[in-house]
Amino acid sequence: MRRNRRVKIVATLGPASAAPEMVERLFLAGVDVFRINMSHSTADGAKTLYNTVRACAARHRHAIGILADLQGPKFRIGEFGTGRVHIAEKTTFTFDREEAPGTNARVFLPHEQIFEAIDVGHNLVLDDGKIRMQVIDKAKDKITAEVKVGGMLASRKGISMPDTLLGISPLTEKDKVDLAHALKLGVDWIALSFVQRADDLHEVRKLIGTRAAILSKIEKPSAVADLENVIAASDGIMVARGDLGVEMPVEKVPGLQKKITRLARAAGKPVIVATQMLESMISSPMPTRAEVSDVATAVFDGADAVMLSAESAVGQYPVEAISTMDRIAIEVEADTLYEPILHATHTEPQPTGADAIAHAASAIADTVRLGAIVCYTATGSTVLRVIRERPGIPVIGLTPIESTARRLSLAWGVQCIMTGDPENLAHMVRKACRIAFEEGLVRARDGILITAGVPLGSPGTTNMIRIAYVDESGAPIASEV
């Protein structure tokens, strides 16, 4: 199953897409990674979805990734006596610890951490940004705020503190249970919500170890402030534009999307652009022109993946949404401006031998005009270093480790194939040529570049480049170091 594009597609599973036949259709339409939203999944539901995806992958003998997205801390106000009230602009409003029903002047706030961390001048955002306030006074059990943007506010609506660094873990007790269940199932990626700083990742890494890769969702201003450290501590990044647009001015989000994508690419970490990419296709078989441009922008920027949420989870047209995203990506990558825009920002290799080899591999393949780059990899690090250069030819990852192949399903431009370690250098070249030829990625007389670590099978030792040419049967004609 070879895709005709290099950017990958992530689709969220839900009521509209949970059936095995629908998972099959979505995969054939172009899905590379399936997302299980643990906020809306029971343990049994997540297990069923997991098994459905794995069965689909086995039928097609194709590595399909599974991403489990943890809910993270959620903060909500208490109840209003009338269910909902009108909060007038330029008035004051109080949040307190009294559990009495709220009015249009006060409401119960059941989160002690907010009272401890918030300060005068900090902003409060309620109901996904519909109501905005600024703190003018605080006490141990009371926060008084001036209403900057008023409106109707209902009971139990969410509250965010974009300026406040909370001294809490990104994992709630529910998240810890969901995490243990997801790891037991064997998911490939864990998406972590409510990341505030790099230290949050170190805490979670201790629980996960090497059992799954960690994807940090950038949705908090504090994470943006510590962005380079957060990226360094993560295995991948998600630009969570929905929450980011609630906590920060919406006009800042496009620039942040480009900045996050560029920094993640430079670090060699897969980056997903997410939220409302084809929102109108929840109820329409066609996207808006603005949505098409939005997806195209992420592809032009070189994001590793674009993601659908409600469009595939609860929408009326999940297959059409995937097919639309697939067509947009193919068209963008065929555009004459794609390569110049993709390479407008040059990424310097990190000062290591392995990074220098990966950088050289892309340069050599371009100079000699080879047909493909073949990377032997155990952990996936060799492939990620190579694709950081965004080469203009197919990249094939060969690995004996199934979990590596599945994790790389999220990475830009990679077709990962399960195969055993080669016996020696000659066998390595023969196998690389045969697989590239059989997969239809090169033709007779085309050259391929092979990179690996010597001694073979040693993780983290990328130190060799070899060029080989393929004959009419897929065997090497000749090879050179």
C-alpha positions in Angstrom: 0.0 0.0 0.0 2.1 2.9 -1.3 0.8 6.5 -0.9 1.2 9.1 -3.6 2.1 11.8 -1.2 4.7 12.4 1.5 2.6 14.1 4.2 0.7 11.7 6.4 -2.9 11.7 7.4 -4.2 11.1 11.0 -7.9 10.3 11.5 -9.8 10.2 14.8 -12.0 7.2 15.4 -15.4 7.6 16.9 -19.1 6.6 16.4 -19.0 7.4 12.7 -15.8 5.4 12.0 -15.5 2.6 14.6 -17.0 -0.2 12.5 -14.3 -2.6 11.0 -15.6 -2.0 7.5 -15.4 1.8 8.0 -11.8 1.6 9.4 -11.0 -0.4 6.3 -12.5 2.2 4.0 -10.7 5.0 5.8 -7.3 3.2 5.5 -7.8 2.6 1.8 -8.8 6.3 1.4 -5.5 7.4 2.8 -5.3 7.1 6.6 -1.7 6.4 7.9 -2.4 6.8 11.7 -5.6 6.3 13.7 -6.2 8.4 16.8 -8.1 7.1 19.8 -9.4 10.0 21.9 -9.3 8.7 25.4 -11.6 11.6 26.5 -14.5 9.8 24.8 -13.4 6.2 25.0 -14.0 3.5 27.6 -11.4 0.9 28.3 -13.4 -1.7 26.3 -14.1 0.8 23.5 -10.4 1.6 23.2 -9.5 -2.1 23.1 -12.0 -2.7 20.4 -10.7 0.1 18.2 -7.2 -1.0 18.8 -7.9 -4.6 17.7 -9.9 -3.3 14.7 -6.9 -1.2 13.4 -4.4 -4.0 14.0 -6.6 -6.5 12.1 -6.8 -4.0 9.2 -3.0 -3.6 9.2 -2.5 -7.4 9.2 -4.9 -7.9 6.3 -2.9 -5.3 4.2 0.5 -6.2 5.6 1.0 -2.5 6.2 2.3 -0.6 9.3 -0.5 1.5 10.6 0.1 3.7 13.6 -2.2 4.1 16.6 -2.2 7.3 18.6 -3.8 7.4 22.1 -4.7 11.0 23.0 -5.0 11.6 26.8 -7.6 14.0 28.1 -5.4 16.0 30.6 -6.7 18.3 33.4 -10.0 20.0 32.7 -11.2 22.9 34.7 -14.9 23.8 35.0 -16.9 26.3 37.0 -19.8 25.2 39.2 -23.5 25.4 38.7 -25.7 28.4 38.3 -29.1 28.5 40.1 -30.9 29.2 36.8 -28.7 26.9 34.6 -27.2 29.9 32.7 -26.8 33.6 33.3 -25.9 36.7 31.4 -22.5 38.2 32.4 -22.4 41.9 31.6 -19.3 43.5 30.1 -17.4 46.0 32.3 -18.8 44.5 35.5 -17.0 42.5 38.1 -17.4 38.8 38.7 -16.2 36.6 41.6 -15.0 33.0 41.7 -15.1 31.5 45.2 -15.0 28.2 47.1 -18.7 28.4 48.2 -20.7 25.5 46.7 -23.9 27.6 46.7 -25.6 28.0 43.3 -24.1 30.8 41.2 -25.6 34.1 40.0 -24.6 36.7 37.5 -22.1 38.1 40.0 -20.4 34.9 41.3 -19.9 31.2 40.9 -18.2 28.3 42.7 -14.8 27.3 41.3 -13.8 23.8 42.6 -10.1 24.0 41.8 -7.8 24.9 44.6 -4.8 25.0 42.3 -6.2 28.0 40.4 -6.6 30.0 43.6 -3.0 29.2 44.6 -1.4 30.1 41.2 -3.4 32.9 39.7 -2.3 36.6 40.2 -3.7 40.1 39.6 -3.5 40.9 35.9 -3.9 37.4 34.7 -6.6 36.6 32.2 -9.5 34.1 32.5 -11.1 32.6 29.5 -14.5 30.8 29.8 -16.6 28.7 27.4 -13.9 28.3 24.7 -13.2 32.0 24.6 -16.7 33.3 24.5 -16.3 35.0 27.9 -13.1 36.8 28.9 -12.1 38.4 32.2 -9.0 39.9 33.9 -8.2 39.3 37.6 -8.2 42.6 39.6 -8.1 41.1 43.1 -7.4 37.7 44.7 -7.5 36.1 48.1 -7.1 32.6 49.4 -10.7 31.6 48.6 -11.8 34.4 46.2 -10.8 35.7 42.8 -12.4 39.0 41.6 -12.2 39.7 37.8 -13.3 42.5 35.5 -15.4 41.2 32.6 -13.8 42.2 29.3 -16.1 40.2 27.0 -19.5 39.3 28.3 -22.3 37.1 27.2 -24.4 34.1 28.3 -22.6 31.6 30.5 -23.9 28.2 31.4 -23.2 25.8 34.3 -20.1 23.6 34.2 -18.4 25.5 31.3 -14.7 25.2 31.0 -12.3 27.9 32.3 -8.7 28.5 31.2 -5.9 30.6 32.6 -3.6 31.4 29.7 -1.2 33.5 31.8 -1.0 31.2 34.8 1.5 28.4 35.3 -0.2 25.8 37.4 1.8 23.6 39.7 0.1 20.4 38.6 1.0 17.3 36.6 -0.3 17.0 33.0 -1.7 13.5 34.1 -4.9 13.3 36.1 -5.9 10.0 37.8 -8.1 9.2 34.8 -5.1 9.8 32.5 -2.9 7.5 34.5 -5.5 4.7 34.2 -6.0 5.4 30.5 -2.2 5.5 29.9 -1.7 2.2 31.6 -4.5 0.7 29.5 -3.1 2.2 26.3 0.4 0.9 27.0 -0.9 -2.5 27.8 -2.7 -2.6 24.5 0.5 -1.6 22.7 -0.3 1.8 21.1 2.5 3.5 19.2 2.1 7.1 20.3 0.8 8.8 23.4 -0.5 12.4 22.9 -0.1 14.4 26.1 -2.4 17.3 26.8 -1.8 20.3 29.1 1.9 20.4 28.6 3.2 23.5 30.3 7.0 23.0 30.3 9.6 20.4 29.4 9.7 19.1 33.0 6.2 17.7 32.4 7.6 15.4 29.7 10.4 14.1 32.0 7.7 13.0 34.5 5.6 11.2 31.9 8.7 9.6 30.3 9.4 7.8 33.6 6.0 6.2 33.3 6.1 5.3 29.6 9.8 4.4 29.2 10.3 3.1 25.7 6.9 1.4 25.4 5.5 4.3 23.2 6.6 7.6 21.7 5.4 10.8 23.4 3.6 13.4 21.3 3.3 16.8 23.1 0.3 18.9 22.2 1.2 22.6 22.1 -1.9 24.3 23.4 -0.7 26.4 26.3 1.1 29.8 26.2 3.6 28.4 28.8 4.5 25.6 26.4 5.1 28.1 23.6 7.4 30.0 26.0 9.4 26.9 26.6 9.0 25.5 23.1 12.5 24.5 22.2 12.9 22.6 25.5 9.5 20.9 25.1 10.4 19.8 21.6 13.7 18.5 22.8 12.0 16.4 25.5 9.3 15.0 23.1 9.3 12.4 20.4 6.8 14.4 18.3 4.7 17.6 18.4 1.0 18.4 17.7 0.0 22.0 16.9 -3.3 21.9 18.8 -4.7 25.0 17.2 -8.1 24.8 18.8 -7.0 25.2 22.4 -4.1 27.4 21.4 -6.6 29.8 19.7 -8.6 29.9 22.9 -5.7 30.7 25.2 -3.9 33.1 22.8 -5.2 35.7 20.4 -6.4 33.9 17.3 -4.3 36.1 15.0 -1.1 34.7 16.6 -2.0 31.1 15.8 -0.9 31.0 12.1 2.5 32.4 12.9 2.9 30.0 15.8 1.9 27.1 13.6 4.8 27.9 11.2 7.2 28.5 14.1 6.4 25.2 15.8 6.5 23.3 12.5 9.9 24.8 11.6 11.4 24.1 15.0 10.1 20.5 15.1 11.4 19.8 11.6 14.8 21.3 12.6 14.9 18.9 15.6 13.9 15.9 13.5 10.7 15.4 15.5 7.4 14.6 13.6 4.9 17.4 13.8 1.1 17.2 13.3 -1.1 20.2 12.4 -4.5 19.6 13.9 -8.0 21.0 14.6 -10.8 22.1 12.3 -8.9 21.4 9.1 -12.0 20.4 7.2 -14.6 21.3 9.8 -17.4 21.9 7.4 -17.2 18.3 6.2 -18.7 17.2 9.5 -22.0 17.9 7.7 -21.1 18.7 4.1 -19.5 16.4 1.4 -17.4 19.4 0.3 -15.0 21.6 2.2 -14.8 25.3 2.0 -12.1 27.0 -0.1 -10.6 28.4 3.1 -10.3 24.9 4.5 -8.6 23.6 1.4 -6.1 26.5 1.7 -5.6 25.7 5.4 -4.6 22.1 4.7 -2.4 23.2 1.8 -0.5 25.6 4.0 0.4 22.8 6.4 1.6 20.7 3.5 3.6 23.5 2.0 5.2 24.1 5.4 6.5 20.5 5.5 4.4 19.3 8.4 4.8 15.5 8.8 1.0 15.0 9.2 -2.4 16.7 9.1 -5.2 15.5 11.3 -8.9 15.2 11.2 -10.9 15.1 14.5 -14.7 15.4 14.5 -14.7 15.1 10.7 -13.8 11.4 10.9 -15.0 10.7 14.4 -18.6 11.9 14.3 -19.0 13.5 10.8 -21.4 12.4 8.2 -18.7 12.1 5.5 -15.6 10.5 7.1 -14.4 8.8 3.9 -14.9 11.9 1.8 -13.0 14.0 4.3 -10.0 11.6 4.1 -10.2 11.5 0.3 -10.3 15.3 0.1 -7.3 15.7 2.4 -5.4 13.1 0.3 -6.2 14.9 -3.0 -5.2 18.3 -1.5 -1.8 16.9 -0.3 -1.1 15.2 -3.7 -1.9 18.4 -5.6 0.2 20.6 -3.3 3.2 18.2 -3.5 3.0 18.3 -7.3 3.0 22.1 -7.4 6.1 23.8 -8.8 6.3 26.0 -5.8 6.3 23.1 -3.3 10.0 22.3 -3.3 11.1 26.0 -3.1 8.8 26.7 -0.2 9.6 23.5 1.5 13.3 24.3 1.5 13.0 28.0 2.0 14.4 27.5 5.6 17.7 25.6 5.7 18.2 23.3 8.6 21.8 22.8 9.8 22.7 19.3 10.9 23.4 18.7 14.5 27.1 18.3 15.3 27.1 14.5 15.4 28.4 11.9 13.0 25.0 10.3 12.5 23.5 13.7 11.6 26.3 14.5 9.2 25.8 11.2 7.5 22.0 11.8 7.1 22.6 15.4 5.8 25.2 14.0 3.3 22.8 11.3 2.2 20.2 13.8 1.0 22.8 15.9 -0.7 24.4 13.0 -2.5 21.1 11.6 -3.6 20.2 15.0 -5.1 23.6 15.5 -6.7 23.8 12.1 -8.3 20.1 12.1 -9.1 19.3 8.8 -7.4 15.9 7.2 -7.3 15.4 6.5 -3.6 17.1 6.5 -0.2 17.0 3.3 1.8 17.6 3.4 5.5 18.2 0.4 7.7 17.0 1.3 11.1 16.2 -0.3 14.5 14.9 2.7 16.4 13.8 4.9 13.5 16.4 7.6 14.4 18.3 7.1 11.1 15.1 7.7 9.0 14.1 10.7 11.1 17.5 12.3 10.5 17.3 11.7 6.8 13.7 13.1 6.3 14.6 16.2 8.3 16.3 17.2 5.1 13.0 16.7 3.2 14.6 14.9 0.3 12.8 15.0 -3.1 12.9 11.2 -3.6 11.2 8.3 -1.9 12.6 7.3 1.5 12.3 3.6 2.5 12.8 2.5 6.1 13.8 -1.1 6.5 13.5 -2.4 10.1 13.1 -5.8 11.8 11.1 -4.2 14.6 7.3 -3.8 14.2 6.9 -1.0 16.7 9.5 1.1 14.9 7.6 0.6 11.6 4.4 1.7 13.2 5.8 4.8 14.8 7.4 5.9 11.5 3.9 5.8 9.9 3.6 9.3 11.3 6.8 10.6 9.7 6.9 12.6 6.5 7.7 10.8 3.3 8.7 7.4 4.8 7.5 4.0 3.5 8.5 1.6 6.3 8.9 -2.1 5.5 9.4 -4.9 7.9 12.4 -7.1 7.1 15.1 -8.9 8.9 18.6 -7.6 9.5 21.0 -8.3 6.6 23.7 -10.9 7.0 26.5 -8.8 5.7 27.1 -5.7 3.5 26.6 -7.5 0.2 23.3 -8.9 1.5 22.3 -5.4 2.7 22.8 -4.0 -0.8 20.9 -6.8 -2.5 18.0 -6.6 -0.1 17.7 -2.8 -0.4 17.8 -3.0 -4.3 15.2 -5.8 -4.4 12.7 -4.1 -2.0 13.0 -0.7 -3.7 12.4 -2.3 -7.1 9.6 -4.6 -6.0 7.8 -1.7 -4.3 7.8 0.2 -7.6 9.9 3.1 -6.1 12.8 2.6 -8.6 13.1 1.2 -12.1 15.9 -0.6 -13.8 19.1 1.4 -14.1 18.0 3.7 -11.3 20.4 4.3 -8.4 19.6 4.1 -4.7 21.5 5.4 -1.7 21.7 3.0 1.3 22.5 4.2 4.8 23.0 2.1 7.8 25.1 1.5 10.9 28.1 -0.8 10.9 28.3 -3.3 12.6 24.8 -4.2 11.2 22.0 -4.4 13.7 23.6 -1.9 16.2 21.0 0.8 17.1 22.2 4.4 17.0 25.3 3.8 14.8 24.4 5.4 11.5 27.9 5.7 10.0 27.8 4.3 6.4 26.6 5.4 2.9 26.6 3.1 -0.1 25.3 3.8 -3.6 23.9 0.9 -5.8 22.3 0.6 -9.2 19.4 -1.7 -10.0 19.2 -4.1 -12.9 16.1 -5.4 -14.7 15.5 -8.0 -12.1 15.9 -5.8 -9.1 19.4 -7.0 -8.3 22.4 -4.6 -7.8 24.5 -3.9 -10.9 27.3 -2.3 -8.9 27.7 -0.4 -5.6 30.2 2.0 -4.2 30.9 3.6 -0.9 
